Amino acid sequence: MRTTARGTGLLTAAATLLGAGFTFGYPELAGLGTAAVVALVVAALHTLWQPRLESTRTAEPDRVGRGEPAFITLTVRNRDRMRSATLVAEDRCGGRPVPVPVLRLRPGRDTTVRYPVPTRHRGVVPVGPLRIVRVDPLGLVRLVRSHPGTSRVWVHPHVHPMTAVPAGAARSMDGRSDRVPHGSITFDSLRKYVVGDELRRVHWRTSARAGELMVREHVDTSLPRLVILLDNRAEAHPQLVDGVAETFESACEAAASIVAAAGRNDVPVVLHLINGDSLGGHEFDRLAAAALCDAPHGDGLLRTAALRLRQRRSGDTLVFLTGPGTALEHIGALRGACSRVIAGVFAAPGTAPGVDPTVPGQLAGVLINAVDGAEFAAEWDCGVGRW
């Protein structure tokens, strides 16, 4: 609770009147000062009353692509049985205030406001909390309270169409083979029974608890994967426009496009960040939450990430997405541990390519120089058939 500018002026006047009245013996001035103090006390008591409000917030939808429309529907209900609510309220969406009309809200009634979510940039947009501002009728005292309840909207990178993805190589009894189908070695999850499933795969204990047949799903852990290593070092994307590194945004779009293409072709895909951040959730949600890290020794992070990948199983296809001027020696050294190494280097429009493919020793693999995600997808489709 704090006084407004008007309340602060009245408090100063009250102190002056009371001091002058008692000092110089003017009861009239003392009476005016006392009236001002009483007005402030009544205003504070009036502001302390808080109506019983209930708020529900719905995101429609809560996951969208960059530039796609998304809306928040906020409903505020007065659960008080006797008094109407006349308040000033505002919601927060992406750091900006959104006014919510709560004027003369009768008991048992509700008010609804619907406003758009800014989706021009990739990221996670925080929504809420609802701020209730109560001011007395004279405008002397102001009390701000935050109503519980927040939500988030994930703005995913734009996905560019890709026709195919390269599959890694796996070892089998007959030698190296590509695109090995799902196996039946390691337990992965439980799912509902589908007509045609083998009864020996039914998990009877879980089926008894769930009241329906549940079967075990197995996968072959030796299957080749598509590993995406996203370079989120600030030094790899030095050019900022209005605080946004467009080369990093293009790299996120390329990663999202590869994930979408891998899903359509049933190719397992794994996403890693250079700084080793473990962001939970789906790959698209992780790409929405990915941010640049300002590490003091960026080359060391790249070396550490390459070492982690070297210690994993062989046969995977590695796709490294970075910005201009990144040295690719550490990634190129993974050519023996991975069946394929593909590097996508993004440079700002109007500048030279990030890496010169004619320089020896830069990368022992496939190199794609691109300006944005769309150009990367086009170059990818042109080269995937020859890889």
HELIX and SHEET records of a PDB file:
HELIX    1   1 ALA A    5  PHE A   24  1                                  20    
HELIX    2   2 PRO A   27  LEU A   48  1                                  22    
HELIX    3   3 LEU A  199  ARG A  201  5                                   3    
HELIX    4   4 TRP A  204  ALA A  210  1                                   7    
HELIX    5   5 ALA A  234  ALA A  236  5                                   3    
HELIX    6   6 GLU A  246  ARG A  264  1                                  19    
HELIX    7   7 GLU A  283  ALA A  289  1                                   7    
HELIX    8   8 GLY A  298  ARG A  310  1                                  13    
HELIX    9   9 GLU A  329  GLY A  332  1                                   4    
HELIX   10  10 ALA A  333  GLY A  336  5                                   4    
HELIX   11  11 GLY A  373  GLY A  383  1                                  11    
HELIX   12  12 VAL A  384  ARG A  386  5                                   3    
SHEET    1   A 5 ARG A   2  THR A   3  0                                        
SHEET    2   A 5 VAL A 141  HIS A 147 -1                                        
SHEET    3   A 5 LEU A 130  VAL A 135 -1                                        
SHEET    4   A 5 ALA A  85  CYS A  93 -1                                        
SHEET    5   A 5 ARG A  96  LEU A 105 -1                                        
SHEET    1   B 3 LEU A  53  GLU A  60  0                                        
SHEET    2   B 3 PHE A  71  ASN A  78 -1                                        
SHEET    3   B 3 ASP A 110  PRO A 116 -1                                        
SHEET    1   C 3 ARG A  63  GLY A  65  0                                        
SHEET    2   C 3 SER A 151  HIS A 156  1                                        
SHEET    3   C 3 GLY A 123  VAL A 127 -1                                        
SHEET    1   D 2 ALA A 169  SER A 172  0                                        
SHEET    2   D 2 GLY A 175  ASP A 178 -1                                        
SHEET    1   E 2 THR A 186  LYS A 192  0                                        
SHEET    2   E 2 MET A 214  VAL A 219 -1                                        
SHEET    1   F 5 VAL A 269  LEU A 273  0                                        
SHEET    2   F 5 LEU A 226  LEU A 230  1                                        
SHEET    3   F 5 THR A 317  THR A 322  1                                        
SHEET    4   F 5 ARG A 340  PHE A 346  1                                        
SHEET    5   F 5 VAL A 366  ALA A 370  1                                        
END                                                                             
